[in-house]
């Protein structure tokens, strides 16, 4: 367990990242949290904004009652706000929002209303500051991710293969393309820290093939490295077969089935990691409560396949898997962007 203590270096760190978000003296800035948020990050956000001369206030809401049949993890769709009008108005009227909710506002139902007001929102991933410190964003991160987004927007088809047997064909024409580099400086936008990820949400019926989880690949909903091979058959976006006699396979089958809805098996988004400071093996170095796994979503050269909510395809299930794969080759219209798990510059 890493000590939960304020450190001067972390106040400086948060202030530097917020400065990249163009927080200026006199700006009205909100720190959004819930009662189960990581207290250390909430305090660091407040002190960093104060250091920048911002006018800081807190929006704190009770962590809601659990409604799901199993623990909800890694969705990026916080339900903490519960549509609470006065809180939404305060956030939307802010110049900047430091989002310290547990799951983050990326896919929250209230996000459009907050962004419509012009707020810049930065989700500070529910990680210990020790993780955030190693992954402080840079201008180079932004340039790299923007380049990947341009390639993805221009493409019609993504193919993904691996030595383990992955063979996916993904129609990306018409997909909603996104990217995060760890800060945001434009009104009405959101990013998250750590960043370094390029992705898209495909339209309905866009994904076909076989996805093979190999030892060393990650299941970030479980915060667990795979120790055995699992074969997933994907037909028109949906996982239709989960083959394997191992604990890894059985855990996936049970969690998928627990939601009791077909859309839990469907693709949410696909993409690849672009952060060369993010480490695949770093999950081993922390207690589970100290990390959210955002680093492992972003490590350079991984293929990220996620199941769950996809607004482009009009699917809104609560269940979510984030599955980063190593050693894959990713091609856009035949042009490799990742080869054998390594970025192609």
N, C-alpha and C positions, 0 to 999 in steps of 0.2 A: 504494500500500500504506500503510495506517494503522499508525503505530508500535505495536509490541507492548510497551508499557511500563505498569507500574502507575501509576495516578494517584490521588491522595487523593480527588478528587471522585467517582471510580468506586467506591471503597470505601464512601463515604457513600451513593452511589446504591444499591448492592446492600443495604446495611444498612437503608435506608429501605423498600425493597421487601420484604425479609425481615421487617421489623417489621410490615408490613401482613399478613404471614402469621402473625402473633402469635408469632413467635419470642421467647422470654423468657429471662432469665438462668437458667443452670443446665440448660436444655433440651439433651438429647442430640440432636445434629444431624449428619447424614451429608452429605458431599459425594461424590456418585457421579460417577465419570468413567471413561473408557477411555484407553488409551495414546495414541490419536490425537485426544483431546479438545483443545479450545482452551485452552492452558495459562493464558493470561491470565484467562479467566473462572473457571477452577478456583481460581486464587490469590485472585481477588477474592471469590469465595464464601467461602473459608476466612477471610479477613481480616474480612469483613463480619460473619460469624457470631461471630468472636472479639470484635469491637467491641460486639456486642449481649450479650456475656457468656455465650454458649452454650458447651456442651461439644462441641467439634468433633472429628470423626474422618473419615477418608477411606476410601472403598471404591473401589479402582482395579482394573479388570480389563483384560486384553489385548484390543485390538480384534480381533474374530474374523477368521478366514480368509474371503475373499470366496467365496460360493457361487453368486451369480447370474451369468447370461450377460452382463449389461450393468451399468454403475454403478447403484447404488441411491441414490436421492436423495429427500428430502422425504416420507418415509413416515410419520414419527412413530411408528415401530415398531422401536425399537432391539433388536438381537439380541445386544448386548454381554454381558448377564448369563448367557446360555446355561443358564438354570435352575440356576445354582450355589447350592446350598442355604445354606451359611454366609453368603454375601453377602445373600441374600434375607432371612434371619433378622435380620441386622444392620439392614437397611433398614426392615423391618417394625416393628422395635422402636424405631425413631427417632421423635422428635416431629416432625421436619422433615427432608426430603430435598431438597437442591439438586441437581437432575438436570442434569449437564453432559455427558451422553452426546451423541454427534453427532446421532443421529436423534431422541432423546427417547423417553420411556416411554409416551406417550399411548396407543398401541395395542400395546405390548409384551405378550407372553404372560405375563410375570411380574407385571404391574401389579396384578391383583386380589389376589394374595397380599400385596403390599406395603401396599396400601390397607387390607386386612382387619386388619392390625396397628394401624391408626389413624394411620399417618404422613400428614402433609400433604406433598404432592410438588409442587414447582415446577420445571418444565422451563425452563431458561434457554436459549433458542434459540441455536443455534450461529452467533451474530452477533458482530461486533466490538462492544465496549462503547460505541462512538460511536453505534451504532444503538440500543442499549438505553437510552442516556441520553436520546435524543430522545423515547423512547416509554415513559417511566416511567409506571406505571399510577396511576390516581386513583379515588376513590370515585365520581366522576361516570361513569367508564367502567363500573363495576359496575352502577350504576343503569340505564344505557342498555341494556346487554346483557341484563340481567334483564328489562327491559320487552320487548325483542325476543323473548326466549325464551317469555314468557307468550303473546305473540301467536301464536308458532309452535306451541305446545302446544295452543292452542284451535282451530287451523285444521285443515281437512280437505284443502285443495288449494292448491298454489302454482302460479302461472303466471309465466313469465319471457318477456319479449319485448324486442327491440332493433331499432333502425333498420337494423342489418346483416342482419336476417332471423332471429334467434333466435326460436323459438316452442316453448317447452317447457311441458308439463303434468306436474305432479309430485303424486302422492298423498302427503301428509304425515301423514295420519291413521295413528296407530300407529307413527310413526317415533320413534326415540330422539333427543330434543332435547338439545343441549348449547350451552354458551357459555363463552367465556373472556374475562377482563378483566385478566389480568396478575398475579394473586396469588390465593392460596387460604388461608382461615383456619379451615376446618372439618376435624377429623380424618377421615382416610379419603377425601380428595379430592385432585384434581390440577388444576393450571392451567398455562398457559405464558405466558412473558413474551418478547416483546411480546404483548399481548392486544387485544381489541376485535373479537370475531367471534361471530356467532350462526349456528348450523348444526343440521342434523339428518341422521340416517342412515335413509333410507327403507326400508320393507319391500320384499321382492322383487317385481319386476314393477310398480314404481310410476312409472317415468319414460318418457315418450314425447315425440318431437318432433324438432326441428332445433336444433342448437347451432352458431352461426356465430362463428368466431374472426375478429375484424377487426383491422386494423393498430392497434397500440397495446395490444391485449390481451396477457396475459402467460401464458407457459408456465414455471412456477416449477421444474419438474423440470429444465428446461434453463437456468433463470435467463436468460430471453430474452424480449424483446418481439417479438410477431408483426409481420412486415412485409408480410404478404399475407393474403388471405382464405382460410379453410379451413372447409368445410361438413362437419359431423358429423351423421349420421343416427343417432338413438337409438330403439331398439325394445325395449320391455320391459326397460329398464335398460342395454342393451348398445349400444355403438357398433358399428353394422353397416356403415357406409360412411364413408370419409374422402376427401372430394373436394377437389381442388386440385392444380395442377401446379407448385406452388412448393416451395422448400426447407422452409418451415414444415410443409407437408403431408407431405412425404417423411420428414422427421425423426420426425413423429408416427407415421406408418405403420411405420417401422422399429423404433421403440422399443416400440410395442404388440406387434408381431409377435415381437420378440426373446424375450418371456416364454414363448411357446409354449403359452399356456393361454387359454381363452375368458374366464375371469373377470377377466383383466387389462383387458378392454374394458368392464367393468360399472361402474356408479356406486358410489362410496363414500359421499360426503356432498355436500350442497348447503347454501348459506347466503349470508349477506351480511356485508360489513365494516361496522364501526360506529365505528372509531377516526378521529376527525377530525384527529389529529396525524400519522397515518401517511400517507406520500406515495407516490402511484403512480409518480412519476418518479425516486424516490430510488435505484432499482436502478442507474441510470446513474452514480451518484457513487462507487461502491465497486468494488474488484476482486471477482471472483466468490468468491474464498476468504474474503472478509471478511463475507459475508452468507449468510443461509439463506432469505431471501425472506419471512419471517413478516410483515414490515411490509406487503408487497404483498398478502398474504392478508387483511389487516385494514383497508386504507384504506376510508374511509367511502363507502358507496354501491356498492361493487363486488359483483357476483354471483360467488360462488365455486362452481365445479363441479369435483368431484374424482372420479377413477376409482381403483379398487383395492379394498382390504379394506373390508368392511362386515359386521360381526358380526351385525347385525340380519337381514341377508339370508343369513347363513351362507356368506359368501364370504371367502376368506383369501389372495388372491394377494399377491405381493411387489411387483409393479409398481404405480406410483402416479403419477398426474398431478394437480397442483394448477393450475387454470386460472381466474384472476380476470379477469372481463369488465367493461368499462366501459360506460356509457351504457344500461344495461338498466333496464327497469321490472319490479319484482317485486311481485306481488299475492298476498295470502293471502285466499282466499274472496272475491275481488273487491276487497279493501281494499289499496291500495298502501302498501308499507313503504319502497320505493325507487322513485323516479320519474325516469327519464332519467339514472340514475347518481347521483342525489342522495337522501339520506335524507329520508324524510317523518317529521317529529317527531310 
